[in-house]
């Protein structure tokens, strides 16, 4: 609640303390959250080694978001040596778990769309990628809006609609996406 501003003011230090207590006791969600605190440097000094440690603890218990975070660290060589085989393994675990989640979550749909588009943890599937990216963009996910707008402008995988694409890029930019 301190981290996500639910019923109180945001206080990363308090949130970090509570997540630490729970993570040490083995809670996979707290472990993932603690990893994210270290990864982004929220409430603590940024430490990719500790982020990796807590993501790995959480992933070992099957946390899809931790699997995705580890995959990205292996993919980009953050803290750990770049290893695309390990990255793909973790992407695959994340992808399979994400698909089993029945959430209305624009970030989840964006991840699934990006994974399908780039063949991360699954075979490349542009049609499926477009479906997820559009779904996420419809919920105003600024990153999905940018990618889906690009598809609309190019018109290779969806019916071309340059005006709608430009409008969506402008909205994505207005939401803070500097890549739009």
Secondary structure, DSSP 8 states (H G I E B T S, - for coil): -TTTTSSS---HHHHHHHHHHHHHTT-HHHHHHHHHHHHHTSSS---HHHHHHHHHHHHHTT-HHHHHHHHHHHHHTSSS---HHHHHHHHHHHHHHHHH-----HHHHHHHHHHHHHTSSS---HHHHHHHHHHHHHTT-HHHHHHHHHHHHH-SSS---HHHHHHHHHHHHHTT-TT-
